[in-house]
Amino acid sequence: MTDHHAGHETYYVPHDSKLPVWLALGLIMFMYGFGSSLNASADGGDASSLLTWAGFGIIGVVLYVWFSTVIKENHAGLASAQLKRSYVWGMGWFIFSEVMFFAAFFGALYYVRNFAVPWLGGEGDKGMAGQYLWPSFSPEWASGTNPSEYRPGPAETMAAPALGSSWLSYLPFWNTAILLFSSFTIHWAHTGLKAGKRAMLTGWLAFTVLLGIIFLFLQVEEYIHAYEALGLTLESGIYGSTFFILTGFHGFHVTLGTFMLLMCLVRVLRGHFSPEDHFGFEACSWYWHFVDVVWMGLFIFVYIF
């Protein structure tokens, strides 16, 4: 037994498992069903939806079983130091991939605003202004005064509100304050965990989960306001596309982060984690701080500049 453990310290080989195969099957079913549902005819939509939900269900079951297995193995003392280091590196590379994901969309936003739109407006050749798109086109980013039969609205942009504006215009500001404060609450929860203060850990972690839910609720309200009052939709040109892609993907990441923290809260209530062994919680807190930093970039470059 000692020799077996010693081998794992230098090179860990996971035991045989069918879970990756099931996860791949679930992902294939989900993506194929979801893609088909976007283009499904009236008589084929039900089958596509069924395939999508079946794939989603398989993914959920596999992840539950997989994570439960990892947690049980760790509690049984089977996780070696080398394996735990692999978890740290794995989470680090995962967050790095997410950084590159959002960097691509921020790069697209920068390129469109600083190169594509001015060029389409005839920058450098005033005689070509309006020749690339439509005669009345002017290269003003997110201008509500530049609609046409080719591109409707928006009547107003999602810029930082002026004093006296409707309270709905302040939703991005309140969401910024909520996420910034949640970075402190998750830090205080982590501090309580390292100090062995379970009540402090539980209270601040539960409050962080609540803040995440409030953020998502306010973002839904913002989207409703954008669609109904401002005419800001996916059909309102490149501004609408970049706005909803950036904020929508961030909202998805907040949803994922909130769910991860909720699962941590369930584990805390069941007595999991200790001051010496709590990387599952720590990894989720890393992810939450990453989500907060991305939102700050969104708030500055989407809502202010």
C-alpha positions in Angstrom: 0.0 0.0 0.0 2.9 2.4 0.8 4.5 1.7 -2.5 1.2 2.3 -4.3 0.8 5.7 -2.6 4.5 6.5 -3.3 3.9 6.0 -7.0 1.0 8.3 -7.0 3.2 11.1 -5.5 5.4 11.1 -8.6 2.9 10.2 -11.3 -0.9 9.8 -10.7 -2.9 7.7 -13.1 -6.7 8.0 -12.5 -8.6 4.8 -12.2 -10.8 3.6 -15.1 -14.1 5.5 -15.5 -16.9 5.6 -17.9 -17.9 9.1 -16.8 -15.9 11.0 -19.5 -17.7 8.9 -22.2 -21.1 9.7 -20.8 -20.1 13.4 -20.5 -19.0 13.4 -24.2 -22.3 11.8 -25.2 -24.3 14.4 -23.2 -22.4 17.3 -24.7 -22.9 15.9 -28.2 -26.7 15.4 -27.7 -27.0 18.9 -26.1 -25.1 20.8 -28.8 -26.7 18.9 -31.7 -30.2 19.3 -30.2 -29.7 23.0 -29.4 -28.2 23.8 -32.8 -31.0 21.9 -34.5 -33.7 23.7 -32.5 -32.4 27.1 -33.7 -33.1 26.0 -37.3 -35.9 23.5 -36.7 -39.1 23.6 -38.7 -42.4 23.7 -37.0 -42.7 19.9 -37.2 -39.2 19.2 -36.0 -38.8 21.5 -33.0 -40.2 19.1 -30.4 -37.6 16.4 -31.2 -34.7 19.0 -31.1 -35.9 20.3 -27.7 -36.2 16.7 -26.4 -32.6 15.9 -27.5 -31.4 19.2 -26.0 -32.9 18.5 -22.6 -31.9 14.9 -22.6 -28.3 15.9 -23.2 -28.5 18.6 -20.5 -29.8 16.0 -18.1 -27.0 13.6 -18.9 -24.4 16.4 -18.3 -26.0 17.3 -15.0 -26.1 13.7 -13.7 -22.5 13.0 -14.9 -21.1 16.1 -13.2 -23.0 15.3 -9.9 -21.6 11.7 -9.9 -18.1 12.9 -10.9 -17.9 15.6 -8.3 -19.4 13.4 -5.6 -16.8 10.8 -6.4 -13.9 13.3 -6.1 -15.2 14.6 -2.8 -15.6 11.1 -1.3 -12.1 10.2 -2.5 -10.7 13.3 -0.9 -12.5 12.7 2.4 -11.2 9.1 2.4 -7.6 10.5 2.2 -7.0 9.1 -1.3 -6.0 12.4 -2.9 -2.3 12.7 -2.9 -0.3 16.0 -2.8 0.5 15.6 -6.5 -3.2 15.1 -7.3 -4.1 18.2 -5.3 -1.5 20.2 -7.2 -3.1 19.1 -10.5 -6.4 20.5 -9.2 -4.8 23.9 -8.6 -3.2 23.9 -12.1 -6.4 22.7 -13.7 -8.4 25.6 -12.2 -5.7 28.0 -13.0 -5.7 27.0 -16.7 -9.5 27.0 -16.8 -9.6 30.6 -15.6 -6.9 31.6 -18.0 -9.0 30.1 -20.9 -11.9 32.3 -19.7 -9.7 35.3 -19.7 -8.8 34.6 -23.3 -12.5 34.1 -24.1 -13.5 37.5 -22.9 -10.3 39.1 -24.3 -11.6 38.0 -27.8 -14.9 39.8 -27.3 -13.3 42.9 -25.8 -10.9 42.9 -28.7 -13.8 42.7 -31.2 -15.5 45.6 -29.4 -12.3 47.7 -29.7 -11.8 46.8 -33.3 -15.4 47.7 -34.3 -15.4 51.0 -32.4 -12.0 52.2 -33.4 -11.5 50.8 -36.9 -14.6 49.2 -38.6 -17.2 51.9 -37.8 -14.9 54.9 -38.8 -13.9 53.1 -42.0 -17.5 52.4 -42.9 -18.2 56.1 -42.4 -15.6 57.1 -44.9 -12.8 57.9 -42.5 -9.9 59.2 -44.6 -12.0 59.7 -47.6 -15.0 62.0 -46.9 -16.2 61.5 -50.4 -17.0 57.9 -49.6 -19.1 58.7 -46.5 -22.4 56.8 -46.7 -21.3 54.8 -49.7 -20.6 51.6 -47.9 -23.9 51.2 -46.1 -26.6 53.7 -46.6 -26.6 57.4 -47.6 -27.5 58.8 -44.1 -25.0 56.6 -42.2 -22.6 58.4 -39.9 -19.8 56.8 -38.0 -21.2 57.5 -34.5 -20.9 54.6 -32.0 -24.3 53.5 -30.7 -26.0 56.6 -31.9 -29.7 56.7 -31.5 -29.9 59.4 -34.1 -28.5 57.1 -36.8 -31.3 54.6 -37.5 -32.5 53.6 -40.9 -34.7 51.1 -42.6 -31.7 48.9 -42.6 -31.0 49.2 -38.9 -33.7 50.1 -36.4 -33.0 51.9 -33.1 -31.9 52.0 -30.4 -33.7 55.1 -29.2 -31.2 55.5 -26.4 -27.9 53.8 -25.5 -27.0 51.9 -22.3 -24.6 54.7 -21.2 -23.9 55.7 -17.6 -27.1 57.7 -16.5 -27.3 61.4 -15.9 -28.7 62.8 -12.7 -32.5 62.8 -12.8 -32.7 59.7 -15.0 -35.1 56.8 -14.3 -34.0 54.3 -11.6 -33.8 51.7 -14.3 -30.9 53.6 -15.9 -28.9 53.0 -12.7 -29.1 49.2 -12.8 -25.6 48.8 -14.2 -24.2 51.0 -11.4 -26.1 49.0 -8.8 -24.9 45.7 -10.3 -21.3 47.0 -10.2 -21.7 47.9 -6.5 -23.2 44.5 -5.8 -20.4 42.6 -7.5 -17.7 44.7 -5.9 -19.2 44.1 -2.5 -19.5 40.4 -3.2 -15.7 40.2 -3.7 -15.4 41.4 -0.1 -18.0 39.0 1.3 -16.5 35.9 -0.4 -13.1 37.0 1.0 -14.5 37.3 4.5 -16.1 33.9 4.1 -12.7 32.5 3.1 -11.1 34.3 6.1 -13.6 32.6 8.4 -12.9 29.2 6.9 -9.1 29.6 7.4 -9.7 30.7 11.0 -12.0 27.8 11.7 -15.0 30.1 12.3 -17.9 28.1 10.7 -20.6 30.7 11.5 -18.6 33.4 9.8 -18.0 31.2 6.9 -21.6 30.2 6.5 -23.0 33.7 6.9 -20.8 35.5 4.5 -21.0 32.7 1.9 -24.8 32.7 2.0 -24.8 36.5 1.6 -22.5 36.2 -1.4 -24.9 33.7 -3.0 -27.7 36.1 -2.3 -25.8 39.0 -4.0 -25.2 36.8 -7.0 -29.0 36.1 -7.3 -29.8 39.8 -6.9 -27.3 40.7 -9.7 -29.0 38.3 -12.1 -32.4 39.6 -11.2 -31.4 43.2 -11.9 -29.7 42.1 -15.2 -33.0 40.6 -16.3 -34.7 43.9 -15.4 -32.1 45.7 -17.4 -32.7 43.6 -20.5 -36.4 44.1 -20.3 -35.9 47.8 -20.0 -33.5 47.7 -23.0 -35.9 45.8 -25.2 -39.2 47.5 -24.3 -38.2 51.1 -23.5 -35.0 51.7 -25.5 -35.5 49.5 -28.6 -32.1 47.9 -27.9 -32.3 44.4 -29.4 -30.1 42.0 -31.3 -31.4 43.6 -34.5 -30.2 47.1 -33.6 -26.8 46.8 -35.3 -23.4 46.0 -34.1 -23.9 48.0 -30.8 -26.8 45.7 -29.8 -24.8 42.6 -30.8 -21.7 43.5 -28.8 -23.8 44.7 -25.9 -25.8 41.5 -25.5 -22.8 39.1 -26.3 -20.6 40.7 -23.7 -23.2 41.2 -20.9 -25.0 38.0 -21.8 -21.9 35.8 -21.6 -20.9 37.6 -18.4 -24.4 36.9 -17.0 -24.0 33.2 -17.8 -20.7 33.2 -15.9 -22.3 34.9 -12.9 -25.0 32.2 -13.0 -22.4 29.5 -13.1 -20.4 31.2 -10.3 -23.5 31.6 -8.1 -24.4 27.9 -8.6 -20.8 26.9 -7.7 -21.0 29.0 -4.5 -24.4 27.6 -3.7 -22.9 24.1 -3.9 -20.1 25.2 -1.6 -22.7 26.5 0.8 -24.5 23.1 0.8 -21.1 21.4 1.5 -20.4 23.8 4.3 -23.7 23.0 5.9 -22.9 19.3 5.7 -19.6 19.9 7.5 -17.2 19.8 4.5 -14.0 21.9 4.2 -11.4 22.5 6.9 -8.8 25.2 7.4 -6.1 22.9 6.0 -8.1 21.3 3.1 -10.6 23.5 1.2 -9.4 23.9 -2.3 -13.0 23.3 -3.7 -14.1 26.4 -1.9 -10.9 28.3 -2.9 -11.3 27.5 -6.6 -14.9 28.8 -6.6 -13.7 32.0 -4.9 -11.0 32.5 -7.6 -13.7 32.1 -10.2 -15.9 34.6 -8.5 -13.2 37.2 -8.3 -12.5 36.7 -12.0 -16.2 37.3 -12.8 -16.0 40.5 -10.7 -12.9 41.8 -12.6 -14.6 41.1 -16.0 -17.6 43.1 -15.0 -15.5 46.1 -14.1 -14.1 46.0 -17.7 -17.6 45.7 -19.0 -18.9 48.6 -16.9 -16.0 50.9 -18.1 -15.9 50.0 -21.8 -19.6 49.2 -22.5 -21.4 51.6 -20.2 -19.1 54.6 -19.7 -16.8 54.9 -22.8 
